[in-house]
Amino acid sequence: MWQRGECRFSDERILGSGEFVEEVLGDVGELQKEMVPIRLRQVHAYEMLERQCSEKGLSVEALRAGSRNREYSSIRRKLARKFVIELGLSHADAARMLGISRAGISILMRG
């Protein structure tokens, strides 16, 4: 199955999304988080991004395009830490999702 390019574990129809996934991912330890496929973690990160933007009435597209508005910067600061520390995404993956550079993620992680 893996050789054909099929990846059923990260298929949203199997695990679902939203609160259930958050609960499952919250209950697993650090070692198990490393075993969760990167694709599933990226999907979860994007859902977090969409939720944060919708709560504040902001556009996901503007955030990913690099808007320098204070509200967008605030969301980026929060999500950068969550993406890297909680979900274990690389700085490059987090940067792509948030519309900034890898160096920008490093700066947000320091402060």
N, CA, C and O of each residue as an XYZ file, in Angstrom:
444
protein
N       0.827     -1.183      0.000
C       0.000      0.000      0.000
C       0.875      1.251      0.000
O       0.580      2.193     -0.736
N       1.947      1.291      0.806
C       2.811      2.458      0.857
C       3.545      2.666     -0.458
O       3.799      3.802     -0.859
N       3.887      1.568     -1.133
C       4.637      1.677     -2.373
C       3.779      2.279     -3.486
O       4.313      2.903     -4.403
N       2.493      2.104     -3.422
C       1.598      2.658     -4.444
C       1.270      4.119     -4.166
O       0.565      4.755     -4.950
N       1.775      4.656     -3.060
C       1.519      6.056     -2.754
C       0.247      6.286     -1.957
O      -0.149      7.434     -1.755
N      -0.401      5.228     -1.501
C      -1.609      5.383     -0.700
C      -1.217      5.535      0.761
O      -0.317      4.848      1.244
N      -1.877      6.414      1.445
C      -1.559      6.662      2.845
C      -2.866      6.733      3.627
O      -3.405      7.819      3.845
N      -3.360      5.613      4.036
C      -4.675      5.571      4.671
C      -4.689      6.153      6.074
O      -5.718      6.672      6.507
N      -3.568      6.082      6.804
C      -3.570      6.556      8.182
C      -3.904      8.037      8.265
O      -4.568      8.470      9.206
N      -3.455      8.811      7.301
C      -3.709     10.242      7.360
C      -4.994     10.640      6.635
O      -5.315     11.825      6.537
N      -5.718      9.657      6.135
C      -6.967      9.936      5.444
C      -7.991     10.458      6.447
O      -8.291      9.780      7.429
N      -8.526     11.645      6.216
C      -9.451     12.289      7.130
C     -10.696     11.439      7.385
O     -11.315     11.551      8.443
N     -11.065     10.593      6.428
C     -12.260      9.763      6.603
C     -12.057      8.714      7.684
O     -13.027      8.255      8.286
N     -10.824      8.330      7.938
C     -10.561      7.312      8.947
C     -10.495      7.926     10.338
O     -11.180      7.467     11.252
N      -9.676      8.960     10.506
C      -9.486      9.558     11.818
C     -10.452     10.697     12.084
O     -10.804     10.962     13.233
N     -10.876     11.363     11.039
C     -11.762     12.501     11.218
C     -10.967     13.774     11.427
O      -9.763     13.817     11.174
N     -11.649     14.807     11.890
C     -10.970     16.070     12.131
C     -11.646     16.782     13.282
O     -12.629     16.294     13.839
N     -11.124     17.912     13.627
C     -11.738     18.732     14.653
C     -11.407     18.281     16.057
O     -10.275     17.893     16.345
N     -12.402     18.334     16.934
C     -12.190     18.064     18.348
C     -11.700     16.644     18.618
O     -10.868     16.432     19.500
N     -12.210     15.678     17.869
C     -11.789     14.301     18.083
C     -10.292     14.146     17.856
O      -9.603     13.516     18.659
N      -9.789     14.714     16.775
C      -8.355     14.620     16.474
C      -7.552     15.338     17.548
O      -6.513     14.842     17.982
N      -8.026     16.506     17.981
C      -7.328     17.235     19.038
C      -7.245     16.396     20.308
O      -6.208     16.363     20.970
N      -8.327     15.725     20.641
C      -8.348     14.898     21.840
C      -7.364     13.739     21.714
O      -6.613     13.450     22.646
N      -7.371     13.086     20.578
C      -6.479     11.955     20.358
C      -5.027     12.412     20.397
O      -4.198     11.792     21.062
N      -4.717     13.488     19.691
C      -3.345     13.981     19.670
C      -2.923     14.519     21.032
O      -1.744     14.453     21.378
N      -3.856     15.047     21.805
C      -3.540     15.558     23.127
C      -3.212     14.457     24.114
O      -2.457     14.682     25.060
N      -3.768     13.262     23.912
C      -3.569     12.155     24.831
C      -2.277     11.373     24.585
O      -1.832     10.626     25.455
N      -1.690     11.536     23.437
C      -0.486     10.765     23.143
C       0.745     11.483     23.651
O       0.764     12.709     23.752
N       1.771     10.716     23.968
C       3.020     11.276     24.453
C       3.899     11.762     23.316
O       3.536     11.665     22.144
N       5.058     12.285     23.679
C       5.985     12.831     22.684
C       6.458     11.765     21.703
O       6.563     12.028     20.505
N       6.741     10.573     22.196
C       7.225      9.507     21.320
C       6.171      9.140     20.287
O       6.492      8.924     19.119
N       4.926      9.069     20.709
C       3.855      8.731     19.784
C       3.609      9.857     18.786
O       3.239      9.591     17.642
N       3.807     11.115     19.197
C       3.622     12.234     18.279
C       4.591     12.140     17.114
O       4.254     12.504     15.988
N       5.790     11.653     17.385
C       6.772     11.493     16.321
C       6.322     10.449     15.311
O       6.749     10.475     14.156
N       5.471      9.538     15.735
C       5.016      8.467     14.866
C       3.831      8.899     13.990
O       3.523      8.240     12.997
N       3.171     10.000     14.355
C       2.047     10.493     13.564
C       2.608     11.049     12.264
O       3.532     11.862     12.302
N       2.093     10.647     11.142
C       2.617     11.128      9.861
C       2.572     12.648      9.745
O       1.651     13.299     10.239
N       3.570     13.186      9.094
C       3.682     14.632      8.934
C       2.454     15.209      8.242
O       2.028     16.319      8.562
N       1.896     14.486      7.322
C       0.724     14.985      6.583
C      -0.458     15.222      7.526
O      -1.171     16.216      7.390
N      -0.660     14.325      8.466
C      -1.753     14.487      9.427
C      -1.504     15.696     10.319
O      -2.432     16.440     10.635
N      -0.248     15.892     10.725
C       0.081     17.053     11.550
C      -0.116     18.349     10.765
O      -0.548     19.352     11.333
N       0.193     18.339      9.480
C      -0.002     19.522      8.653
C      -1.484     19.847      8.496
O      -1.875     21.013      8.530
N      -2.300     18.824      8.326
C      -3.753     19.037      8.214
C      -4.282     19.635      9.508
O      -5.091     20.563      9.482
N      -3.834     19.112     10.630
C      -4.259     19.618     11.927
C      -3.815     21.075     12.091
O      -4.575     21.900     12.598
N      -2.600     21.392     11.669
C      -2.080     22.757     11.768
C      -2.914     23.706     10.912
O      -3.231     24.814     11.344
N      -3.268     23.279      9.709
C      -4.067     24.140      8.838
C      -5.451     24.381      9.431
O      -5.993     25.480      9.306
N      -6.022     23.377     10.069
C      -7.320     23.554     10.728
C      -7.211     24.567     11.865
O      -8.108     25.387     12.060
N      -6.106     24.509     12.616
C      -5.875     25.482     13.687
C      -5.769     26.893     13.109
O      -6.315     27.846     13.665
N      -5.070     27.010     12.002
C      -4.889     28.291     11.326
C      -6.235     28.866     10.881
O      -6.525     30.039     11.115
N      -7.041     28.040     10.247
C      -8.366     28.481      9.804
C      -9.237     28.901     10.980
O      -9.941     29.909     10.909
N      -9.190     28.132     12.057
C     -10.013     28.430     13.231
C      -9.614     29.772     13.854
O     -10.477     30.581     14.196
N      -8.308     30.005     13.999
C      -7.836     31.265     14.581
C      -8.264     32.464     13.734
O      -8.711     33.483     14.260
N      -8.120     32.327     12.420
C      -8.503     33.427     11.530
C     -10.007     33.683     11.572
O     -10.441     34.834     11.621
N     -10.795     32.625     11.553
C     -12.251     32.817     11.557
C     -12.729     33.413     12.878
O     -13.668     34.209     12.882
N     -12.108     33.048     13.994
C     -12.489     33.610     15.291
C     -12.258     35.115     15.338
O     -13.017     35.849     15.971
N     -11.204     35.569     14.662
C     -10.878     36.998     14.668
C     -11.422     37.719     13.440
O     -11.228     38.926     13.293
N     -12.102     36.985     12.555
C     -12.678     37.593     11.369
C     -11.647     38.021     10.336
O     -11.842     39.007      9.625
N     -10.558     37.283     10.256
C      -9.472     37.607      9.335
C      -9.391     36.594      8.203
O      -9.949     35.500      8.294
N      -8.704     36.958      7.158
C      -8.575     36.117      5.979
C      -7.330     35.227      6.059
O      -6.229     35.706      6.334
N      -7.520     33.939      5.818
C      -6.401     33.005      5.787
C      -5.456     33.373      4.639
O      -4.236     33.288      4.782
N      -6.016     33.775      3.521
C      -5.208     34.122      2.359
C      -4.291     35.308      2.657
O      -3.129     35.316      2.252
N      -4.814     36.304      3.363
C      -4.003     37.479      3.711
C      -2.880     37.089      4.664
O      -1.759     37.582      4.540
N      -3.173     36.216      5.605
C      -2.145     35.764      6.540
C      -1.037     35.027      5.789
O       0.147     35.285      6.000
N      -1.434     34.113      4.916
C      -0.451     33.320      4.167
C       0.291     34.153      3.124
O       1.363     33.761      2.663
N      -0.277     35.298      2.752
C       0.386     36.180      1.790
C       1.401     37.090      2.474
O       2.136     37.814      1.803
N       1.447     37.059      3.808
C       2.452     37.829      4.531
C       1.999     39.178      5.043
O       2.829     40.054      5.286
N       0.696     39.368      5.212
C       0.187     40.646      5.715
C       0.890     41.024      7.016
O       1.109     40.184      7.888
N       1.238     42.303      7.127
C       1.965     42.782      8.307
C       1.045     43.439      9.326
O       1.522     44.071     10.268
N      -0.239     43.301      9.156
C      -1.214     43.839     10.088
C      -0.961     43.244     11.477
O      -0.565     42.084     11.593
N      -1.187     44.028     12.520
C      -0.915     43.601     13.897
C      -1.671     42.320     14.273
O      -1.117     41.449     14.943
N      -2.931     42.204     13.844
C      -3.718     41.020     14.180
C      -3.120     39.762     13.548
O      -3.069     38.703     14.174
N      -2.672     39.896     12.307
C      -2.063     38.748     11.633
C      -0.754     38.362     12.309
O      -0.457     37.177     12.457
N       0.023     39.348     12.715
C       1.292     39.063     13.404
C       1.044     38.339     14.724
O       1.797     37.443     15.106
N      -0.016     38.738     15.409
C      -0.364     38.099     16.680
C      -0.723     36.627     16.474
O      -0.291     35.760     17.233
N      -1.509     36.363     15.447
C      -1.877     34.976     15.146
C      -0.634     34.171     14.777
O      -0.472     33.037     15.228
N       0.236     34.746     13.964
C       1.468     34.043     13.566
C       2.311     33.685     14.784
O       2.833     32.574     14.876
N       2.444     34.620     15.715
C       3.255     34.390     16.913
C       2.728     33.182     17.695
O       3.496     32.304     18.090
N       1.417     33.149     17.913
C       0.810     32.031     18.662
C       0.969     30.712     17.917
O       1.393     29.705     18.484
N       0.621     30.740     16.643
C       0.613     29.501     15.875
C       2.013     28.961     15.601
O       2.195     27.747     15.517
N       2.998     29.832     15.461
C       4.362     29.362     15.217
C       4.815     28.454     16.354
O       5.376     27.384     16.119
N       4.569     28.882     17.570
C       4.953     28.067     18.732
C       4.175     26.746     18.762
O       4.754     25.687     19.006
N       2.877     26.812     18.515
C       2.066     25.591     18.536
C       2.511     24.614     17.450
O       2.630     23.414     17.695
N       2.753     25.138     16.252
C       3.138     24.273     15.136
C       4.457     23.562     15.423
O       4.582     22.363     15.177
N       5.430     24.290     15.937
C       6.757     23.711     16.139
C       6.815     22.878     17.412
O       7.302     21.747     17.389
N       6.324     23.423     18.520
C       6.462     22.733     19.809
C       5.428     21.622     19.982
O       5.788     20.489     20.303
N       4.155     21.934     19.773
C       3.105     20.943     20.035
C       2.958     19.923     18.916
O       2.812     18.730     19.180
N       2.995     20.383     17.665
C       2.769     19.464     16.549
C       4.060     18.887     15.977
O       4.028     17.912     15.226
N       5.198     19.487     16.334
C       6.470     18.963     15.860
C       6.763     19.242     14.393
O       7.537     18.516     13.770
N       6.157     20.284     13.834
C       6.451     20.638     12.448
C       7.824     21.297     12.366
O       8.292     21.892     13.337
N       8.452     21.191     11.228
C       9.737     21.857     11.029
C       9.508     23.359     10.881
O       8.395     23.808     10.608
N      10.572     24.117     11.065
C      10.461     25.562     10.889
C      10.045     25.894      9.460
O       9.280     26.831      9.235
N      10.543     25.134      8.504
C      10.205     25.384      7.097
C       8.721     25.134      6.831
O       8.073     25.923      6.143
N       8.181     24.038      7.372
C       6.750     23.751      7.183
C       5.884     24.821      7.841
O       4.908     25.287      7.253
N       6.248     25.207      9.064
C       5.492     26.242      9.764
C       5.568     27.563      9.003
O       4.570     28.276      8.896
N       6.734     27.888      8.480
C       6.911     29.134      7.737
C       6.036     29.161      6.488
O       5.417     30.182      6.187
N       5.980     28.053      5.761
C       5.140     27.983      4.562
C       3.681     28.224      4.905
O       2.979     28.934      4.185
N       3.226     27.639      5.995
C       1.819     27.775      6.368
C       1.475     29.183      6.841
O       0.348     29.644      6.664
N       2.452     29.865      7.444
C       2.183     31.173      8.035
C       2.591     32.346      7.155
O       2.370     33.499      7.524
N       3.179     32.072      6.008
C       3.517     33.143      5.077
C       4.727     33.970      5.461
O       4.823     35.143      5.102
N       5.666     33.352      6.200
C       6.900     34.052      6.559
C       8.084     33.137      6.268
O       7.907     32.013      5.799
N       9.281     33.620      6.547
C      10.487     32.841      6.274
C      10.824     31.915      7.444
O      10.262     32.036      8.532
N      11.755     30.988      7.198
C      12.222     30.114      8.281
C      12.872     30.927      9.381
O      12.705     30.633     10.565
N      13.612     31.947      8.989
C      14.250     32.822      9.980
C      13.191     33.527     10.830
O      13.382     33.735     12.028
N      12.078     33.891     10.199
C      10.984     34.516     10.928
C      10.424     33.595     11.998
O      10.090     34.042     13.095
N      10.321     32.325     11.684
C       9.854     31.344     12.678
C      10.847     31.258     13.829
O      10.445     31.219     14.991
N      12.129     31.228     13.519
C      13.159     31.168     14.559
C      13.066     32.374     15.489
O      13.197     32.238     16.706
N      12.843     33.539     14.920
C      12.707     34.760     15.731
C      11.481     34.670     16.620
O      11.546     35.037     17.794
N      10.363     34.188     16.089
C       9.143     34.054     16.887
C       9.317     33.019     18.000
O       8.717     33.148     19.067
N      10.117     32.020     17.760
C      10.338     30.983     18.776
C      11.177     31.515     19.945
O      11.009     31.063     21.077
N      12.058     32.449     19.688
C      12.917     33.020     20.730
C      12.146     33.950     21.659
O      12.389     33.977     22.866
N      11.224     34.705     21.095
C      10.595     35.757     21.887
C       9.227     35.534     22.305
O       8.640     36.384     22.975
